[in-house]
Amino acid sequence: MTQTAFFHDERCLWHSTGEAVLFLPVGGWLQPLAAGGHAESPESKRRFKALVDVSGLAEQLVVTSAAPVSEEDLLRVHPPEYLARFQELSAGSGGEIGEEAVFSHGGFEIAALSAGLAKRAVLDVLDGRFRNAYALSRPPGHHCLPDRGMGFCLLANIAIAIEAAKAERGLGRVAVVDWDVHHGNGTQAIYYERDDVLTISLHQENCFPVDSGSFDEHGAGAGAGHNINIPMPPGSGHEAYLHALRRIVLPALRDYRPELIVIASGLDANVVDPLARQMAHAGTFREMTELMVDVADELCDGRLVAVHEGGYAESAVPFCGLAILEALSGIRTEVVDPFEETFVAQQPTARVVDFQRTLIDEMADALAQRRASR
Ligand code: ZN
């Protein structure tokens, strides 16, 4: 059995977010940028895939695509009205189906393909075809609400994949660990009142969406205690992220004992991302993935799927992504991240790290109390 699969489709990189300056429309005082300018451009993803190829890692993985998700798959998460409106705009010249949720002609089909990569990755890992998998899905999914696109996300890729696996494979408990630097508000909303999917989001406090993702949002009804938000202080780097995983994420997973772990793998907590203010680097993503591989081995026979979310630094995303794939596959290529020395040297000093750890410890202690009082 080949250990790691990499799901990728060139058509996902043909999704167009149009002309913008980061995420704002061009005009007024905003001069158009040279290359389209929208933060959610294909370039970071294309360069990630290119590095997987030239590093030689691609030859040691199964690199493959998948079918788009079906109408039935979509209807498990999204209401028919939303899908109809999305399809109608997509059949024309494109449009917008929510805050910062822009697409061009044919955007619906590409979004369905993006979700299809996630679905195939989940099913194939459950079926034992691969030990683990990475789906380079684009457009991303974790901000998308059932009835509204948001934050470059047009369909809830991970929820669609999980619901398909529940319907087609009888999948039980699933944990989603979202390390995208922005709050996984869509995934949270979909599973907020359910106890069969544990949702954990590490994100920069109050970044996007604003006023979303506080520690106090911890699920409701049957889902009470099954949503965990870890709002990280701005400037969190390698030590803070690993501390949050060790102190909060791993204990929560051990307590929950999922049958499958899905990582919402945004790479935008890296130090040069234009849409956040965190300080992780490729080594951080490598070590976080190693912890996830180990806990998946411990809890669910290694069943681990990473689905790509954000990550807008064309320079750094390829190295962060390659580090994750190397950790998933256990294969170390000859690639040396040329940024590593600089980014490691720039990490916050002990005094700042101690402060960040204290904030994380406070959340960890509060969660332990919550668990004890259940
Ligand atoms: Zn993000």
Residues whose N, C-alpha, C, O or C-beta is under 5 A from the ligand:
A	BS01	ZN	D180 V181 H182 G266 D268 G310
